[in-house]
Amino acid sequence: MGIAEFHHTFYFNVFFQNAIEIYSLHVDSTVTSRFAHTVITSKVVNKANESQEAVFEVELPKTAFITNFSMSIDGKTYPGTIKEKAAAQEQYDIAVSHGQTAGLVKTTGRKLEQFLVSVNVASASKVTFELIYEELLKRQLGKYELLFKVRPKQLVKHFQIDVRIFEPQGINFLETDSTFITNELTEALTTVQNETKAHVLFKPTIAQQKKSPELEETLLDGDLIIRYDVKRSVSAGDIQIVNGYFVHYFAPSEMPIFPKNVIFVVDKSGSMSGRKIEQTRDALMKILEDLRPEDHFSLITFSSLVTEWKNTLLQANEQNVESAKRYVKTIMAHGGTDINKALLTAANTLDKANYAETLQAKSISMIILLTDGQPTEDIEIIQQNVQKALKGKYVLYCLGFGFDVSYKFLEKMALDNGGIARRIYEDSDSDLQLQGFYQEVATPILKEIEIQYPENSILELTQNSFKLFFDGSEIVVAGKIDNELAVLPHTSNLVFMEETNIKEKEKVFQHQKYIFGNFIERLWAYLTIQQLLEKSVSAQEEQQKSLQVARALELSLKYSFVTCLTSMVVTKPDDQQRLQLANKPTESGKFYLANEYPHFLLQLPGQNDVICLNTDGKSHTSINLISDPDKGISVTGKLRRNRNHFVLFEITYLNPHVQLQVSKKEVVLSHNGHITKFPWTESASSTIQGLKIAVEKERSLTVSAPDIITIKISFVMSPNRFLGLYFMDTDLFSDKASGLLGMYYPSSIVWPKKRRMVLN
């Protein structure tokens, strides 16, 4: 699936040892006017004669906020408590100082983040886990999508996914899809739909779940997808009101598309070599084919130098598109990362085209930047230069390729210039992700939209002005109405104007079993928090930023949302001091620990997920990480004083006999008595008998050769300098691999699909 598709997703799993059995697993999701309220309830029992540990794990959408969690054990409930992050961290640190427990690792995927909690279950005891989260479904490319990852890993006596949708505008279409439902499971899925409501129920029996009558193995291993859209008209949108709060949905259709003036600014630095640049070329070839004849475009590539395909924008006719495709095929990766000059060149090209009046008057100008690197100049200076050059006239979209990219820098630069940032995941479908993003912004139909409401009648209001609107998306505005207001006029600054009778609208949601409480008020709070956090990223003054963060924190606590400003403290039942801390991860990294990064990321052979590992070794003690005598390789590491991060790695190869000592200062290469030093302040490389050692300035060391394991050490600059260790081509390790990490790689080990492990 392309990155353009929005997923409302959960992945549930209870790890079990011996006789821990899941006897009930229910997912109840109520979607009312795009706002989803999901409750996941899992009941387990320990049938063993001794205590066992059960681990409750859920993957939920990144855009969702956890609102509640509890564990009930033998009739006693242990709730999670949402607190301000610093206060939660202090409480957690006290527990850790008493040697109680470790924090939760929250891993992130493309659309997901993980909630995980473990509990010791006594013999013959039952435990009920309940997790609640909420989110606003976002319309992209003309649809809303709910995707449920179904992987209980065992047969479940009482299993069901129950989804109820209520859309007062009317449901235009609804469809279900699945990657795992066979003929045996078809009868377990039922869909009922009328004008405004839909009910999807998946409730397989034990017999239907089985792969075969003889095997106790489950068929439930895949995705269940629900897609839908609502009925729309060319109007000022639809307003819905509950208990004095309103939500306004605006998504006109069948409108003319603005021509685009788009410049693609593509990173071709050395770190883009290999599959990254190949996939970028493939994506650009497809994107160029999708340009409309009325569009104008150009290409700029950059490394240490900036190269323009043409020094002006050309019309996207067949001849120019074919010429551009020939140029794309020649793009090769090498050199540094001069983002500053590349973006200023793009802005200058648009300025010249505007001055020459070669572009259509009613057109949209945008720059799409793709990079995977750290900029060569000061980040703040680049941001200031770009904002000054774009002058608010051109929209900037920033795509960050992979996890070495400085994502916060890209995010702020995009938000400062009316666009958004998006991460492109380094995977086999990276080209499809790039194409998917382009499809999102390919069809602008409105610009400079402002939705107006009567002055002095709206007490609270989310963002109501928008730079661009794309076909297939949706504008959502929410607010609080003055109690004395009877009619709510609403207009856009284009051609739409309507009035909404408040009492009539409120009747729509009375006595409806498909709604949950004060959902529009919670939707308003949800939107407000998200927008305040976005504004704080691009705030120019510290005082302004502090006010926005403070307001977002206030609302997060009032409405019990786990956001990036709050944490959930989960009390362990066997000791009131045993805590687990659930933090919401940011998009700036692939992983998150309660107060630190994991020391390692491991990609197991044949697996899609990573393992996050944390070691509790003593500072400045050499730790044997991996040793493989058959492959002639060993790696050791040393922790820094407070043991949060590694500050030194030593890599030894037997053939050729090479030793590398990697510190935060430099990389020291030893071979045949000769010593070569590579400082992190510049890029350099060396090849010894086929073994290539490449240092990328202030970013990474890569050691590679044909038919051996590739080792990469990242030099992480922020928030504190430390080193990260990665292995590629791990299927090349032999069965004799040993050490803290080596024990996970022998080919004789058969790992289950989708298993995450955390070692502390």
N, C-alpha and C positions, 0 to 999 in steps of 0.2 A: 504494500500500500504506500502511496506517495505521502509526502509530508503534509500535503494539502488536506488530508482527511483528519477530522477531529474524532478522537476516541474518548469515550467515557468508559473507563475500564476498571475491572478489578481482577486480581488473580489471587485465588485463595488456596491455602494449603496448610494442613496441620501435619508437621513431621511427627512420626510416631515410632516408638521403639517397642519391640516385642508386642505387648498386648494393649497398647493405646489404640482405641478404636473410635473413629468418628461415626456416631450413630445418627446424627442429624446435622444437616448443613442447608441453611435457608438464606437466600439473597432476595430481599424485598426492596425494589426500587420504585419510587413514586416520582413521576415526572409531571410537574404542573407548570404549564407555560414555560417550558425549556429549563426550569429549575429542578434539578434532580436531588432527591433525598434518598440515600441508600443505606439500608441496614443489613449487615452481614452477621448472622448468628450461627455459631458452630458449637455443637455439643459433643464432648468426648468422654469416654469412660476408660479407666485403667483396670483391665481384667487380670493383671498379673498379681502375684503374691508379694510383690515389692513395689516401692514407689518408682515412677517413671516420669521423664520430662516430656511435656507436650509443648510444641512451638507453634503458635498461631501467626501465620504470615499472610498478609494481603497486599497486593499491588493495586494501587488506586491512581486515578488520573492526577497528573502534576497540577492541574488547575483546580483540583478539589481541595477543600479544607476539611480536615477531621474535626468533628464537633463533639464526639463522645466515644468513650471506650470503657468497658467494664468486664471483670471476670467474676463469675459466681461459682463458688466451690462449696459443695455440701450446704447450700442454703445461705451462705454468707457472701456478700458482694464486695468486691474490691474495685473501686472506680479509678479511672484516670482523672487527673486534675490539670486543667490548663492554666498556666501561669506565665507571667512575663519571663522572657528567656533567661535573663540574668538571675532572677530569683529561683527559677527552676534549676539552673545550673549550680547555684550555691547549695541548694538542698541535695542535689545529686552528688556534688563533690564531697559533702559531709558523709554521705552513705559510702562512697568509694573509699574515703580515708579510713573507714572501719573495715575495709576489705570485703564489702558486700557483693557488688555485682558490677558488670560493665554496661556501657551505654549501648543503645540500639544502633546498629549500622543501617543507614537509610540509603539504599542504592537507587540510582535513577536510570531509566531507560529513555527511549525517545518520547514516550507519552506518559510514563509511569514513574511512581516512586513507591517505596516499600514501607509498610508498617509491620513490625515484628515484635512479638512479646512471647516469652517462655515462662512456664510455671511447672513446678514439681507437683505431680499428681499422686496422691497416696493410693495404696492398694484398694480396689473396689470403690474408689471415689469418682464422682462425676464433676466435670467443669463445663461451664457455659461461657464462651467468649462472645462479646457483642461489640461491633465497631460500626459507628455511624459517620458518614461524611456527606457533604453537600457541594454542589457546583452548578454553575450556569452553563448549559450546553451552548457551544458556539457554532453558528451556521457557517459552513464553508463549502463552496462549490455546490450550493443549492440543497444541502441536506444536513441534518443532525445525525449523529451516529453514536450508538451505545455498543461497546464491545466488551463482552465478558469473557475473560480467560478462564476456562473450566479445566482444572487439574486437581481433583481431590486426592489422587494417588492411591485410592482404595475404593472398594465398593461401599456405598453409603445407604443405609436403610431408608432414611427420610431425606431425600435430596430434592430441592426445587429452586428454580430461579423464577421469580414472580415480578413482572414489570407491568405497571399501570401508567398509562399516558393520558393526560387530559389537556387538550389544546382548544380553548374557546373559539379561536379563529377557524377551526375546522382542520381535519387531517387530510392533506392532499394525497399523500401516498405513504404506505408503510410496508416494509419488507423485512424478512429475516433471512439470515444466511449462516452457514456453519462450516467449519473445517473438519468436523469429526462426526456429525450425525449420519449414521448409517440407516439402512432400511429398518433395522431393529429399533432404532431410536426415533424414527419419524413420528410414530404415534404418540410419543411422549411430549411433543411440541405442539401446542395449540395456540392459535391467534384468533381473537375476536375483535372486530372493529366496527364502529359506527361513525356518525358525522364528526364527533368531537373527542371520542374516547377510543382507546385501544388497550387490550389486555393480552400480554404474551406470557404464557406459562410453559415452563419446561420442567417436567416432573417424571423422570424415569424410575421405573421399578428396579429392584435388584436384578431381576432377570434381564431387563432391557439394558442394564449397564454392563453386563458381562460380555467379554469378547467371545466366549463360547460357554455352553452349559457346563463343560468339564473344568474350566479355568476360573480361578477367583481373581481375574484381572479385569480392570475397568476399561470401557471404551471412552470414558469421559476424559479426553485429553486434546484440547483444542480451543477454538474460539466460537462463541455464539454472538452474532452481530445483529443489531436492530437498527435499521435506517428509516428515517421519515422526514417529511417536511409538512408545513402548514399551508393552508390556502391564503392567497394574497391578492390584493388589488392595487392599482395605481392610485394611491391615496397617501394621506399623512400618517398612515400606519395604524396600529391597533394599541389601545390603552386598556389595561386591566387594573382593577383597584380592589384592595382588601384592607380594611381597618385603617383607612387614612393614608396608606402608602400606595403609590402607583408605579407601574412599569409600562414603558412605551416601546413597542417594537416597530422598527421602520426598515422596510426592505422592498422598495419598489422594483418592479420587474419590467421587462420588455421596453427598456429605454435605450436610446442610441449610445454607442460606446465611443468615448473620447479617443482620438488618436494619441499614441504614445511617442515620446522622444526618450529613448532609453539608451544609456551607456553601460555596458557590461565591463566592470573593472576586475580583472582576474589575476590573482596571485600565481606567479610561476617561479617562486623561489625554490631553493633546493629541497626544502622540506615537503614540497608538493610532488616530488618525483615518484615514479612508480604508479600504483593504482589510482592515487588521488588525481593526478593530472590526466590520466587516461579517462577516468570517469567524468572529469570536468569537460574534456573535449567532447565526449559522447553526449553529455547533457546540452552543451552549447549547440551542437549540431541539430538536436531536436528542437531546442528553443528558437533557433533562427528560422526553422521551418514554420514555426507557429506564429511568427510575426505577421501582422496584417499589412496589406499593401499601402495603407495610409499611414503606417507607423514610420518613424525615422529612428536610426540606430547607429551605434558605433561600438568599437571594441578597444579596450586599453589593457595591455598586460604589463605586469611589473615584477621586478625582483630588485636588484640593486639599481637597475636602470628602468625607466618607464618607456614603453613602446606603444605608439598609436598605430592601429590598423590604418585609419585615415585621420586627417587632422580636422575633420568636420563630420557632421551627421549626414547619412545618406538615406534616401527613401528605401523602404524594405520591398523593393521590386525583385523579381526573380533573378535578374542579373547581379544585383548587389548582394543578395543573400548567398548566391553561389560563390561569389568572390570571397565573402566573409567565411564561408565554410572551408574554402581552400586555405585561408589564413589560419583558421582554428586547428587544422590538421598539422600545422607546423609548430604549434606551441610546445616548447620543451621546458623542463624545470631546472633551474640553477640559480645561484646567487642569493642575495639578501631580501629584505622585505621593506621597501620604501612606500608604505601606504600613504604617507603625507603627500608626496609629489604626485602619486597616481590619482588621488581624489581631487587635488587642485587642478590637475590637467583636465579631468572630466568636467569640473565646474567651468573651466575656461572655455572648453569646447561648446558647452551649452550656452555660455554667455555670447560667444561669437555667432552662434546660430541665431540667437534671439536678436542680436544687433543687426545682423544681415537680413532679418525678417524672412528667413527661409522656412520657418516652421509655421504650422497652422496656428491661427490665433487661439482657437479653443482646443488646446492639446495639453497633455500632462507630461511633465518632464521628470524623469527619475534616474537615479544612479543605483545600480545593483553591484555591491562589492562582495567578492568571494575571497576569503583569505584563511590560511591555517596557521599563521605565524604571529610572532611578537613584533611590533613595529620597531624600526631602527631608531626612531626619534622619540623624544619625550611625549608620553601619551596625552597629557593636558595641552601641550602646545599643538599637537595634531588636531585635537577636538576643537580648540579655539580657531585654528586656521580654517578647518573645514566649515564650521558654522558661519564664519565670516564670508567665506567664498560662496556658499550656497545661498546665503541671504534670505532664507525662508522661501525661496522660489522653486527649489528643486527638492524632491523627496529622496532620502537616502535609505536604502535597505542594506543591512549588513549580514552576510551569511558566514558563520564561523565553522570551518571544516575541522572536525575532530576535537580532542580535548586538550591539546597543547595551546590552543588559541587563547588570546586574552579576551574572554567573552564579555566581561564587564565593560571593558573599553569599547567594544563594538556596540554593546547595548546602549550605553550612554550616547555615543555618537549618532546612532540611528534615532533615538528618541529626541535628541536635540534638533534633528532635522526632519521631523514629521514622519519617520518610518518606524520600522521594527527590526529587531535582531532575531536571528534564528540559527540554531545549531544544525549543521549537517553532520550526521553520524557516519563515521568511517566504517562502511559496511559494503556488502556486495551490491546494494541498491542505492548507493550514494547519488548516482546519476538520476535515478527516479525521484529522489528527494529534491534535488535541484530543479528538475522539471516541475514537480508538484508545487514548489514555492512560486515559480514563475506563473503557473496557472492561476494562483491566488490573486496575483496583482496584474494579470494580463488584460483585464476587462474593466477599466475604470468607467463608471457611468455618471458619477456626481463628484463635484469638488466644492470645497469651502461650504460644507453643510452646517447650518445652525438651526437647531430646533428650539422654538421659543414657546414659553408659557407665560401666563399673566403675572406681572410683577406683584410682589408683596402677597402672593397667594401660595407660593411654593416655599416651604420652610427648609427643606433639604433637597439637593439636586446633584446627581452625578454629572459627569461630563456631558455637555450638550452641543458642543461644536466639534466638527471632524473635518480633517483636511481632504480626505478622499473616501469614496465609497465604491466598492467593487461588486460587480454582478455576482450573485450567489452568496453574498455575505449578509450581515444584518447589523444595524445600529440598535443598541439597547440603552435607554435612559430610564433611570428610576429616581423617585423622590418622595417627599412627604407633603401632603396637601393640607392647607389651612382648613380647619374644621368648618368654617363658614362658607367655603366655596361650594357651589352647587353644580356649576358647569366648568369643565376644564378645556379651554380652547388650546389648540396646539397647532403650530405652523412650522414649516421649514422656510428658509429664505429663498425658496425657488417658486414653486407653483401650488403647493399643497396647503390646504387649510381645513381644519375640522373642529367640531366641538364634541365633547364627551359628557354625557349625563352621569354624574358620579353615583347617584343612588341606583340607577339602572345597571351600571357596570358592577357594583358591589353585589347585586343579586345573583350574578353569574356563579359566584363561588359559595353561595349559601347552600348548606346541606349536601355538599359534594364529598363523597368518600374518597375521591381521587386527589384531594388536596391535603396538605399537612400544615396545620397551624398558621402562623403569620409568615407565610413563605415569601410574600412580596417585600415585607420589611427586611427579612433575612437576605433576600436577593439584593436589595438596596445596599445593605451593609457589606455584602460580598463584593459588589462592584466598586463601592467606595474605597474599601481597603485596597483592592487591586490597583485602582487608579492613583491613590495616594502614594503607594509604593513605587509606581512608575514615575510619578512626578518627583519623588525624592531622589531618584537616580539622576534626573536631568536638572535638578535645582541648582541655581548658580550661587545662592547664598546659604551659608550654614544655618542661619536662623530660620530661613524658609524651610530648609530640609528638616530641621529638628521639629518644627511645628507639624509638618506632614507625617513624619514618623510617629510623633506623639499621638496624633489623631488616629492613625491606623492601629496603633497599639491599643488605644482606648476601645475602639470598636471590636478588635480581635478578642479582647477580654470580655467585653459586654455580651457578645454573641457567641462566645466559646468556640472560636475558630483557631486551629493550629496553623499559624502563618509563620513567615520567617522571623517574626518578632516575638512569638510565643512558643512554648514547649509544653508537652504533656508529660507529667510525672506519673508513672504507673507504680503503685505500691505493690510489692510482692507479699503474698499472704503469709509466708512463714516467718517474716520478721518485718516490723514496721519501718526499719531502716533500709530494707532491701528495695531499691528503686531501679526503674528503667526510664530513660529519658528519650522521648520521641520528638525529634526536631524535623522541621520541614526543610529538605535540601534545596539549595539554590541551583540555578542552571549553570553556574560557573564551574562545576566539576561533576564527575560521573559518580561520586560517592560522597558520603557524609557520615562522620562519626560524631557522637555527642559533643566532644570537645577536641577532636583531632581528625586527621586523615588516616585511613588505613595505611599500614606500612607497605603493603603489596597489593597488586591486582593480578590474579592468575586466570588465564584462559585455559580451561581444561580441554584436552583433545576431544574433538567432535562435539563440543558444547557451544551454545550461543552465549550463555551468561558467564560472568566472571565470579571468582571467589574473592572476597575481601578478607585479608588476613591481618591480624594484629598480634605482635609478640610482646611478651612482658619480660624481655631480657634486661640485664643491668647495663647502665650506661658505660660506654667505652669498653664493653666486652665484645670480643669477636664472635660472631654467630655464624655457624656453618649453614648457609642458606641452601646451597645445592652442590652436589658432587656427583659426577657421572664419569667413572673411569673408562668406560667403553668409548665415550665421546671425547675424553681428554679435556674436561672442563670442570672448573670449580669456581664458586662465588661465595665470598664471605662479606659480612657487613657489620658496621658499628653504629650504635645508637648515640644520640647526643645526651647531654647530662640529664635532662628531664624525661628522656626516653620517649618523647613523642614522635621523633623523626630520625631517619638515618642520615648521617653526615659523611659516611665513608663506605665505599664498596671496593673490594679487591677481586678482580677477575683474572683467572689463570688458565691459559691454554697450553696443552702439552705439544701440539703439533699444528703450527709452528710454536716454539716455546716463547710465549709472550705473556707478560703480566701487565695489567692495568690497575692503577690505583686512582680512584675517582673520589675527589673531595669537593667541597663547595667552592674551593679556590681554583682548582685546576684538574686536568687529567694528566697523569704521569705514565708514559709508556716505556717499558723495559724490554729489551730484546738483544740477546748476545752481548750483554754488558753495556750496551748503549742506552742512554736515557733521553727521552724526548718529552718536553712539557708542552701541553696545550692549554692555555688559559681560556676561561669561559668568555673572555671579552672579544674573541674573534673566532670565525669559522675556519676549520682546517681539517685535513684528512691525510691518512697514510695507509698504504697497502703493503702487507708483509706475507709473501707466499700465498696470495689469494685471500688472506684475512684483511678485511677493510675496516679501518677505524675512522669514523667520521664524527667531528664535533661541529654542531651547529651553534652559532653564537648565542650565548645566554639561554639556550633551549634544551639541548639534548646531546647525548653520546650514543651512537649506534655502532655495534660491533657485529659484522656479518660476513658470511662466506658461503659458497655453495654447499648444500647438504649438511649444514650444521645449524644449531639453534641460534637465532638472532637475539641479541641482548640489547635492550635500550634502557638508558638511564636518563630520566628527565631531570633537568635543573629547574626546580620550582622557585619562582621569585617571590610569590606572594601567597599568604600574608607573611610567612617567615621562610627564609631560604632553607630548602632541604632537598634531598634526592629521592626520586621515585624509581622503582625497579620494575621492568616489564620483560616478559619473554614472548617471543614469537616462534612459530613453527614448532610448538611443543611436542607434536607427535614424533619428533625426531629423537627425543630422549629415550635412552635404553631402559631395560628392566632393572638395571643396577643403580639407577639414580636414587640418591638418598639426600638427607638434610631436611631442614625445616620446610623448604618448598619442594625439594626433590621427591619427597615421599608421595606427592600428589600426582606425579607424572608417569610412573611406569605404565607401560601399555597393558600390563596384566590387570590393572584396576579397571573395573567397569563402573562408571559413574552414572547415576540416574539422570534423566533429563531434568533441566531446570532445578538444580540443587545449589543452594548457596550455603557457604559455611563461614563461620566467624570464629577465629581462634583468638583468645586473649590470654 
